[in-house]
Amino acid sequence: MIFNLGGRIKNKSMKKIVYKISIVVFVLSMFSCEGFLDRNPLDKLSNETFWSTDAEVQMALGGCYRRLRDNGYFGIERIMMDALTDNAQYKWGGDLVSISRGVTETSTGGIIDDMWGGAYAGISTCNNFLENVDKASDVVQPEDMQNYMGQVHFLRAFFYFELVQYFGDVILYKENPKTVEDAKIAQSPEAEVLEFIHMDLDSAINMLPDDRYEDGYAVKGSAQALKARVLLYEENWSEVASLTKEIIDDGTYSISSSDYRLLFIYRQYRNKEIMFSTKYLNPDDYSDIDAMLILWGAMAPRQELVDEYECIDGLSIDESPLYDPDSAYKHRDPRLGMTLMVPGEKWYNPDGSQHTPDPSISGYYQKKYVDSTRLPISTSTLSDQDFIHLRFADVLLMYAEAQNEDAGVDQSVYDAVNQVRTRVGMPDLPAGLSQSEMRDAIRHERRIELALEGLRYFDLKRWHIAHEVMPAVHDLGNIQIVFEDPKHYHWPYQMTELEVNPKLVPNPNY
């Protein structure tokens, strides 16, 4: 391939052609009629003339991946989803704080609009690719064609699974509607959408190369890990255990031996733990995540998260003799200091001056995904940390959870969880845990290992405990968090969608 997600061109002689074609694809991707077709990427005439070279196919493939960066919540801003949980609070009010307080209605907009519109933009771009790529069958090698199509099946499954997790029943476009009227269809049952997701992922698994994930392009392991996550959502424990064991036994992926914190800022290329990510690269594709987190303090980790970190003896702060309230951050799970910047911690700029971020509303700052080598951080700092969607540590924890639920506690469950813990120097789990105790241990480990990666919101919902956990939390304005069962387990379709599509039936309770 000559094009990849971060904008790196392996064949430099093609660079000018690549950028010209990418502009063409971008312009065509924005072609629209009205309403629903705002999300359809290419008009018929352009499709008939575009698919004439392998380079053009790669540009269209790049357009599918581009959707991951077009919407921040499919990229680095995904971490903000932890602000809807007991892990963190968003600093600046708005839709995230409103949703956390239970103000989730058909007029909420913001992130709800972004997730719906962004996912369908991605789906439409993928549909367009799959509907037209055969026009290039004479100019693309068969093995490359299979690879390209496998990647797009993976991406379409990714976007549909995002929709299901937020909305439940959603509109299922297996191909792009030809007219505005064709687009006006009712939502499909969640089970039917999940079945389609599995079909896409099975296609991807069969089509994609069995290589290690390296530079932005989905591979077989990416599709396997996403399928495992979907099966976990469905509580299909035996299939999750079987699939994740296959990934583990294959040996292609492993826990990164490097510093846990470095996993999220650099050395991400060819890292054996990363299985899929949204790619960024300066100067063409960048974010402002460093400024958001450690200059403005946009994400304020909660005390509830801090208190969840064990001491280095493996005991909670309520049980460990090592815990001293006057030195609360000493002798703690090393991931605490790798994930959060705690009170009293100081960072220094290259000139020796102290880095002084805006005040945190909780006293803590998110350190995970912050690259301190970029100091001094300012509003002009261009960040290009890749956002990791799937990594091997999560696969190990998925295996442990599924095996424990399906067959109960065995040595393989201990081995999977302990691989995650020992990477940072934490002791093994105590022997003799019951199934219920192991369930609690695994849930704790997921919260700590995956903290501030945007996954806890979905874990709390799939465990069906969000309505128990969240109302026990008050935000930093001393307002109780609201999460009603069953209402808030799904988001409402927005009025803008309901008005243009009379066949879309509002989600219950909205």
MIZAPA-363271 format. One record per residue: x, y, z of N, C-alpha, C, O in turn; residue in one letter. Coordinates in steps of 0.1 Angstrom, whole numbers, plus 5000, padded with zeros to 4 digits. Example, Ala and Ser with C-alpha at 12.3 -4.5 7.8 and 13.67 -1.06 7.14 Angstrom:
2
513249435078512349555078513249675078514249675085a
512849785071513749895071512950005079513450115080s
***
This chain:
510
500849885000500050005000500950135000502050125005m
500450234994501150354994500550465003501150575005i
499350435008498650535016498350475030497850365030f
498550545040498050495053497450605061497450725057n
496850565072495950655080496650785085496050885087l
497950765088498650885094499150975083499751075087g
498850945071499351035060500751005055501251075047g
501350895061502650855056502550785043501750695041r
503350825033503350765020504650685018505750735019i
504550555017505650465016506350495002507650485002k
505650514992506250544979506250694977505250744972n
507350754979507350904979507150964966506651074965k
507450884955507250934942505750954939505351024929s
504950884947503450894944502851004953501651024952m
503651074961503051154971502151264966501051284971k
502551334955501751434949500451384944499351434945k
500551264937499351204931498351164942497151184941i
498951104953498151064964497351184970496151164972v
498051294972497351404978496251464969495151504973y
496551464956495551514946494351424947493151464947k
494551284946493451194947492651204960491451194960i
493451224971492751234984491751354984490751344990s
492151464978491351574977490051544969488951584973i
490251474957489151434949488151354957486951374957v
488751254964487851164972487151244983485951214985v
487851334989487151415000486051494994484951495000f
486251554983485251644977484051554973482851584975v
484351434966483251344963482551294975481251274974l
483251274986482551224998481651315004480751285011s
481751445000480851545006479651574996478851655000m
479651504984478551524975477251484982477251374988f
476151564981474951524987473751584980473851674972s
472551534983471351584978470751664990470751794990c
470151604999469551665011469351565022469351445019e
469151615034468751525045469651405046470851415049g
469151285044469851165046471051155037472151105041f
470851195025471951185015473151275018474151265010l
473051355028474251435032475351335036476551375036d
474951215039475951115044476351015034477150925036r
475851025021476250935011477450995004477351104999n
478550915002479850974998480051004984480751094981p
479450924974479850954960478550944952477750854954l
478451034942477251024933477550924922478750894920d
476550884915476650774906477650804895478550724891k
477650924889478450964878479950964882480750904875l
480251014894481651014899482050874902483250844899s
481250784907481650644909481950574896482850494896n
481250614885481550544873482850584867483450514859e
483450704871484650744865485850734874486950754870t
485550714887486650724897487550594898488750604900f
486950474898487650354902488450294891488150184886w
489450374887490150324875491650284878492250224869s
492150304890493450264893493550204907492650234915t
494550134910494750084924494950204933494450194945d
495650304929495850424938494450484941494350534953a
493550494932492250544935491450464945490750514954e
491650324944490950234953491550264967490850264977v
492850284968493450304981493050444987492850454999q
492750534978492250664983490850644988490550704999m
490050564982488650544987488750465000487950495009a
489650375001489850305014490350395024489850395036l
491250495021491650595031490450675035490450725047g
489550705026488350775030487450705040486850775049g
487450575040486750495050487350515063486650535073c
488750505064489450525076489350665081489350695093y
489250755072489250905075488050935085488151025093r
486950855083485750875091486150865106485350915115r
487150785109487550765123488050895129487950915141l
488650975121489251105126488251225124488351325131r
487351205114486351315112485551335124485151455127d
485251235132484451245144485351215155485851095157n
485651305164486551295175486251175184487151115190g
484951135185484651025194484950895189484850795196y
485350885176485850765171487350765171488050675166f
487950875176489350885177489750925191489250865201g
490651015193491251045206490251105216490451085228i
489151165211488251225221487351115227486451145236e
487550985223486750875229487050875244486150825252r
488150925249488450915263487350995271487150975283i
486751095264485751175271484551095276483751135284m
484350975270483250895275483350855289482350815296m
484550855295484650825309484050935318483850915330d
483851045312483151155319481651125321480951205328a
481151015315479750975318479750865328478750795330l
480850845335480950735345481450785358481650905360t
481750695367482250735381483750745380484450755390d
484350755368485850765366486250915365487250955370n
485350995359485851135356484651225354483551185353a
484951355354483951455350484551545340485751585341q
483751595331484151685321484051825327483151865334y
485051905324485252035331484252145327483752225335k
483852145314483052255309481652235306481152275296w
480952175315479452155313479152105299479752005295g
478052155293477652115280476951985280476551935290g
476951915268476151795266476651675275475851605280d
477951665277478451555285477951565299477551465305l
478051685305477551695319476051685319475551625329v
475351735309473851725309473451575309472551535316s
474151505300473851355299474051285313473251205317i
475251325319475551255332474551295342474351215352s
473851405341472851445351471451405347470451445353r
471351315336470051265332469351345322468151315319g
469851455318469151545308469551495294470451545287v
468851385290469051315278467751315270466951225273t
467551405261466251405254466451415239467551415234e
465351425232465451425217466051555212466251575200t
466151655221466751785217468151805223468751915222s
468751705229470051725236471151755226471951845229t
471151695214472151725204473551695209473751595216g
474551775204475951755209476451615205476451575193g
476951545215477551415213476551315207476951225199i
475251325210474351235205474151245190474151155183i
474051375186474051395171475351355165475351295154d
476551375171477851345166477951195164478451155154d
477551115174477750975173476850915162477250825154m
475550965161474650905151475150945137475250865128w
475351075135475751125122477151075118477351035106g
478051075127479451025124479450875120480150835111g
478650795127478650655124478050625111478450545103a
476950695108476250675095477150735083477050685072y
477850835086478850885075479850775072480150755061a
480350715083481250605081480650485074481250425065g
479450445078478750335071478550365057478650275048i
478050485054477850525040479050515031479050475020s
480150565037481450565030481850415027482350385016t
481650335037482050195035481050125025481550045017c
479750155026478850095016479250135002479250054993n
479550265000479950304987481150234982481250194970n
482150204991483350134987482949994982483349954971f
482149924990481849784987480949774975481049674968l
480149874972479249874960480049904947479549874937e
481149964948481850014936483249954934483749974923n
483849894944485249854942485449754931486549744926v
484349674928484549574917484849634904485249574895d
484549764902484849844890486449844888486849864876k
487149824899488649824897489249684897490449664899a
488349584895488949444896489949414885490849324888s
490049484874491049464864492349534867493349504861d
492349624877493549704880494149674894495149724898v
493449594902493849564915494149414916493249334912v
495249374922495549234924494549164933494049224942q
494149044930493048974937493348974952492448994960p
494548944956494848944971494749074977494349084989e
495049184970494949314975493449354976493049414985d
492649314966491249344966490549274978489749344985m
490949154981490349084992490749155005489949175014q
491949205006492449275018491649405020491149435030n
491549485009490849605009489349585014488849655023y
488749485008487349465011487149415026486249455033m
488149335030488149295044488249405054487549405064g
489049505051489149615059487949695060487549745071q
487249715049485949795049484849715056484049785063v
484849585055483849505063484049535077483149545085h
485349535081485649555095485249695100484649705110f
485449795092485149935096483649945096483150015105l
482849885087481449905087480849835100479949895106r
481449725104481049655116481349745128480549755137a
482449805128482849895139481850005140481450035151f
481450075129480550185130479150135135478450205143f
478650025130477349975134477349935149476349955156y
478449875153478549835167478449965176477949965187f
479150065172479050195180477550235181477150275192e
476850235170475450275170474650185180473850235188l
474850055179474049965188474349995202473349995210v
475550015206475850035220475250165226474850165237q
475050265217474450385222472950385220472250435229y
472450335209470950345206470150225206468950225207f
470750105206470049975206469549955192470349915183g
468249965189467749945175468150065167468050175171d
468750035155469150145146468750115132468449995129v
468850215124468550195109469650115103470850145105i
469250005096470249925090470249945075469349905067l
471350015070471550035056472549935051473749955053y
472149825045473149725040473749775027474849735023k
473149875021473649945009473150085010472150105016e
473750175002473350315003472050334996471850284985n
471050405002469850434995470050524983470950604983p
469250494973469450574960468850704960469250794953k
467750724968467050854969466750884983466950804992t
466351004986465951054999464850965004464850925016v
463850934996462750855001463150715004462650655014e
464150654997464650525000465250525014465350415020d
465850635018466550635031465550645043465950625054a
464350675040463350685051462750545054461650515050k
463450475063463050345067463150335082463750415089i
462350245088462350225102463650165107464350105099a
463950175120465050105126464849955126463649915126q
465949885126465849735127466149695141466749765148s
465549585145465849535159467349515161468049485152p
467749545173469149535177469749395173470849385168e
468949285175469449155172469749145157470749075154a
468949205149469249195134470449275130471249225122e
470649385137471849465134473149395139474149385132v
473049325150474149255156474449135146475649105144l
473449075141473648965131474449015119475348945114e
474149135114474749195103476249225106477149205098f
476449275119477749305123478649175123479849175119i
478049065128478848945128479148895114480248845111h
478248915105478548875091479648965085480548905079m
479649085088480749175084482149125090483149125083d
482049105103483349065110483848925105485048905104l
482948835103483348705097483948715083484948655080d
483348805075483948835062485348895064486348855057s
485448985073486749055076487848945081488948945076a
487448865090488348765095488848675084490048635084i
487948635075488348545064489148615053489948555046n
488948745052489648825041490948885045491848905036m
491048925057492249005061493448915064493348795067l
494648975061495848895063496148865078495748945087p
496748755081496948705094498348765098499248685102d
498448895098499648965101499449045114498349055119d
500549085120500449175132499949315128500449365117r
499049375136498649515133499849605134500649595144y
500049685124501249775125500949925123501250005131e
500349955111500350095107498950145103498850225093d
497950105110496650165108495650085101494450105102g
496149985093495249905086494749775094495549705099y
493449755094492949645101493449515096493649505084a
493749415105494249285101493249185107492349215114v
493549055105492648955111492548965126491348955131k
493648985133493549005147492649115152491949105162g
492649225144491749345147490249295146489549325155s
489949225136488549175134488149075145487049075150a
489148985148488848885159488548955172487648915179q
489349055175489249125188487949205189487249205199a
487549265178486249335177485149245178484149265185l
485249125172484149025173484048975187482848955192k
485148965194485048925208484349025216483548995225a
484649155214483949255221482449255218481649275228r
482049235206480649225203479949105210478949125216v
480648995210480148875217480048895232479148845239l
481048975237480949005252479749085255479049065265l
479449185246478249265247477049185248476049215255y
477049075240475848985239475848875250474948795251e
476948875258477048775269477148635263476648545270e
477748625252477948495246479248445251480248445244n
479248395264480548375271481348265264482548285263w
480748155260481548045255482248085242483448045240s
481548165233482248205221483348305223484348315217e
483048395233484148495237485348425242486448445237v
485148325251486348255256487048175245488248175245a
486348115236486948045225487748135216488848105212s
487148245212487848335202489048405209490048415203l
488848455221489948515227491148425230492248455230t
490748295234491848195236492548175223493848155223k
491848175212492548155199493548265196494648245192e
493148395200494048505198495248485207496348515203i
495048455220496048435230497048325225498248345225i
496548215221497348095218498148125205499248065203d
497648205196498348235184499648295186500648275178d
499848385196501048445199501448565191502548615193g
500648605182500948725174500948855183501848935181t
500148855193500048975202500448935216500348815220y
500949035223501349005237501349135245501249245239s
501349125258501449245266502749315263503849255262i
502649445261503849525258504849525270504449545281s
506049495267507049495278507549635282508249655292s
507149735273507549875276506749935288505749875292s
507150045292506350115303504950135299504550175288d
504050095308502550105306502150245300501350255291y
502750345306502350485302502750505287502050575280r
503950455283504450485270503550425259503650465247l
502850325263501950255253500950355247500550335235l
500650465254499650555249500150685243499350775239f
501450695242501950825237502950805225502850885215i
503850705225504650685214505150545215504850465224y
506050505205506350365203505150275200505050165203r
504150345194502850275191502950195178502250105176q
503950235170504050165157504650025159505750015166y
504049925154504449785156504549735170505249635173r
503849805179503749755193502849625193501749625188n
503349525199502749395199501449385207500749285206k
501149495215499949495223498749555215497649515217e
499049645206498049725199497449645188498149595179i
496149635187495449555177494649635168494249595157m
494249755171493649855162493549995169493350005181f
493850095161493850235166493450335155493450305143s
493050445160492850565151494150635150494750675160t
494650655138496050705136496050855134495150915127k
497050915140497351055138498751075134499650995138y
499051185127500451225124500551365120499851415111l
501351445127501651575123502351585110503151495107n
502151685102501351805105499951795098499051885100p
499651685091498351675084497251635093496051675091d
497451545102496451485110496851495125497751415129d
496251585132496751605146495451635155494351655150y
495651635168494651665177495151765187496351805187s
494351805197494851895207494751835221494451895231d
494951695221494651625233495651665244495251665256i
496851695241497851735252497351865259497351875271d
496951955251496352085256495152065264494952115275a
494251975259492951955265493151895279492451925289m
494051795280494251725292495151785303494751795315l
496251835298497251875308497552025308498452075315i
496852105299496952245299495552305305495552385314l
494452255299493152305303492552225313491652265320w
492952095315492352005325490951975322490051975331g
490651945309489251915305488651795312487451795315a
489451695314488951575321489451575335490651585338m
488551575344488851575359488551435365487451405368a
489651355367489351225373488751235387489151325394p
487851145390487151155403487951085414488750995411r
487551125426488151055437487850915438488650825442q
486650875433486150735433487150655425487450535429e
487650705414488650625406489950615414490550505414l
490450725419491650725427491650625438492550545440v
490550615445490350525457490350375452490550285460d
490050355440489950215435491350155433491450025433e
492350235431493650175429494150105442494150165453y
494549985441495049905453496449955457497050035450e
496849915469498249935472499149825466498549725460c
500449835466501249745459501249605465501849515459i
500649585477500549455482499249385477499049265480d
498549445468497349385462496049405470495049355467g
496149485481495049505490494449645487495149735483l
493149665490492549795488493049885499493649845508s
492850015497493250115506492550095520493050145530i
491450035520490750005533491349895540491049875552d
492149805533492649685540494149685541494649625550e
494849765533496349755533496949825544496649945547s
497949765551498649845561499649945555500250025562p
499849935542500750025535500150155533500850255530l
498850165534498150295530498250395541497850365553y
498650515538498750625548497950745542498450795531d
496850785548496150895542496951025540496651105532p
497951035548498851155547499851145536500351245531d
500051025531500851005519500050915509500550805506s
498950965505497950875499498350815486497750715481a
499350875479499750825466500950735466501450695455y
501450715478502650625479502250475481501150455486k
503050385476502750245478501550195471500850105475h
501150265460499950235453500250165440501350165435r
499250095434499350035421500050135411499550255410d
501150105405501950195397501050265386501350375381p
499950195382499150255371498450385376498050465368r
498350405389497750535394498650645389498150745383l
499950645392500850745388501050755373501550855368g
500750645365500950645351499650695344499750725332m
498550695351497250735345496850875349496250945341t
497250915361496751045367497951125371498951075376l
497851255370498751355377498051395390496951445390m
498751365401498151385414498651515420499651565416v
497851565430498251685437499751675442500151575448p
500451785440501851785445502851745434504051775435g
502351675424503251635413503551755404502751835401e
504851765401505351885393505951835380506751745380k
505651905369506351885356507052015353506652125357w
508151995346509052115343509252115328509452015321y
509252245323509552275309511052255306511852255316n
511452245294512852225291513752345296514952315299p
513152465298513952575303514052575318514652665324d
513452475325513552465339512352525346512152505358g
511452595339510352655345509252555348509252445341s
508452575358507452475361506252485352505752595349q
505752365347504552365339503352385348503152305358h
502552485346501352515354500052515346499752605340t
499352395347498152385339497052465346497152515357p
495952485339494752555345494252465357494552345357d
493652525367493252445378492352335374491452345366p
492552215381491652105379490452115389490652155400s
489252085384488052095392488051975403487251985412i
488851875401488951765411490251755418490351685428s
491251835413492551825419493451725412494651725414g
492851645403493651545395493551585380492651645375y
494551545373494651555358494751425352495451335358y
494251405340494551285333495951285326496251385319q
496751185329498051175324498151085312498951095303k
497350975312497250885301496950955288495951035288k
497650925278497550995265498251135265498151195254y
498851175275499651305275501051275273501651185280v
501651345264503051325260503851445266503951555261d
504551415278505251525285506451575277507051675281s
506951495267508051535259507751665251508651725245t
506451695250506051805242506051935250505752045244r
506351925263506452055271507452155264508452105259l
507152285265505952345271504752325262504752355250p
503652285268502352255261501552385260501452455270i
501152425248500352545247499152515237498952405233s
498452625234497252605225497752575211496852525203t
498952585208499452555195500152425194500652385183s
500152345205500752215205499952125196498752105197t
500652055186499951965177500251825182501451775181l
499251755187499451615192499051515182498151525174s
499851405182499551295172499551155179499951065172d
499251145191499151015198497950945191496950995189q
498250815188497150735182496250685193496650655204d
494950685190494050635200493750485198493450445187f
494050405209493950265208492550215211491950245222i
491950155201490550095203490649955208489849915217h
491649875204491749735208493149705211494049735204l
493349635223494749595227494649465234493649425239r
495849395234495849265239495449255254494849155258f
495749355262495349345276493849335277493349265286a
493149405269491649395269491249255265490349195270d
491949195255491649055251491848955263490948875265v
492948975270493148885282492048905292491548805298l
491549025294490549045304489149005299488348955306l
488949015286487748955280487748805282486648745285m
488848745279488948595281488648565295487848475298y
489248625305489048595319487648615323487048525330a
486948715318485548745322484648635316483848575323e
484848605303484048505297484248365302483248295305a
485448325304485748195310485248175324484648075327q
485348285332484848275345483248265345482748195353n
482648335337481148335336480648205330479648145334e
481448145321481048025314481347895321480547805322d
482547895327483047765333483447785347483747685354a
483447905353483947925366485447955367486147955357g
485947965379487347995381488247875378488047765383v
489247895369490247795367491547865365491647995366d
492647795364493947855363494147945351494848045352q
493447915340493548005329493048145331493448245326s
491948155340491448285343492448365352492748485349v
493048295361494148355369495248405360495748515361y
495648315351496848345342496548475334497448555332d
495348485329495048595320495048725328495648825323a
494448735340494348855348495748885353496149005353v
496448785357497848815363498848865353499748935356n
498648825340499548885329499349035329500349105327q
498149085331497849225331498449295343499049405342v
498349225354498749285367500349285368500849385372r
500949185364502349175367503149265357504349295360t
502549305346503249395337503749525345504749575342r
502849565354503249685362503749655376503949745384v
504049525378504549495391503649465402503949455414g
502349455399501349415409501349265412501649195403m
501049225424501049085427499949005421498949065417p
500048875420499048795414497748805423497848845435d
496648775417495348765425495548655436496248555433l
494848675447494948565457494248435453493248445445p
494848325457494248195453492948175460492648235470a
492148085455490948035461489748135459488748125467g
489748215450488548305448487348225442487548135434l
486248265447484948205442484648275428485348365424s
483648225421483348275409482848425410483248515402q
482148455421481648585423482848675427482848795423s
483748625435484848705439485748735427486348845425e
485948635418486748655406486048755397486648835391m
484748755396483948855388484248995393484549085385r
484249015406484549145411486049185408486349295405d
486949085409488349115406488549155392489349245389a
487949085383488049115369487449255366488049325358i
486349285371485749415369486649525375486749635369r
487249495386488149595391489349615382489749725379h
489849505377491049505368490749585355491549655350e
489549565350489149635338489049785341489549865333r
488549825352488449965356489850025357490050145352r
490749955363492050015365492950015352493450115348i
493049895346493849885334493349965322494150025315e
492049985321491450055309490950195313490150255306l
491350245325490850365330491150485320492250495314a
490150565318490250685309490550655295491250725288l
490150535291490250495277488850495270488750455258e
487850535277486450545271485650415271484750405264g
486050315279485350185279484450165290483550085289l
484650235302483950205314482450225312481550155317r
482050325304480650355302479950235296478850205300y
480550165287479950055280480049935289479149845288f
481049915297481149805307480049815317479349725319d
479849935323478749955332477349925326476449865333l
477149955314475849925307475749785304474649725307k
476749715299476549575296476449485308475849385308r
477049535319476949455332475549495338475149425348w
474849585332473549635337473649675352472749645360h
474649755355474849805369474949955368475150025379i
474850015356475050165355474050235364474350335370a
472750185365471750245372471950235387471250295395h
472850145391473250125405474450215409474550275419e
475450205400476750275402476650425401477050495410v
476050475391476050615388475250705398475750805402m
474050665402473350755412474050765426473750845434p
475050675428475850685441476850785440477650815450a
477050855428478050945426477451085425476451105419v
478151185431477751325429478851395421480051365423h
478451475412479451545404480151655412479751675424d
481051725407481851825414481051945417481652035424l
479851955412478952065416477952015427477052085430g
478351895432477551835443476051805438475151805446n
475951775425474651735419474751585417475651535411i
473751515421473651375420473651335405472851395397q
474451235402474451175388473151095386472651035396i
472551105375471251035372471450935361471950965350v
471050815364471050705353469850615357469950535366f
468750635349467550555351467550425343467950425332e
466950325349466750195343465250185339464450195348d
464950165327465850125315466150255307466950235297p
465650365310465650475300467050505295467250515283k
468050525304469350575300470250475295471450505292h
469850345294470650245288470750265272471650215266y
469850345267469950385253469650535252468950585260h
470250585242470150735239468950755230468550655223w
468350875230467150895221467550935207468650995205p
466750895198466950955184466651095185465651135192y
467451175178467251325179466051375170465751315160q
465451485175464351535168464651565153463751545144m
465851605150466251635136466051515128465651525116t
466351395133466251265126464751225125464251185115e
464051245136462651205136461851285127460851235121l
462151415125461351495116461551465102460651475094e
462751425098463051395084462651255080462551215068v
462551165090462251025087461050985096461250945107n
459850995091458650965099458550815102457750775111p
459350735096459250585099460150545111460150435116k
460950645115461850615127461050635139460550745142l
460850535147460050535159460850575171461950515173v
460450675179461350715190461650605199460850505201p
462850605205463250505215462350515227461850625230n
462050405234461150405245461650505256462850525258p
460650565263460950655274461350795270461750875279n
461350825257461750965252460651025244460751135240y
***
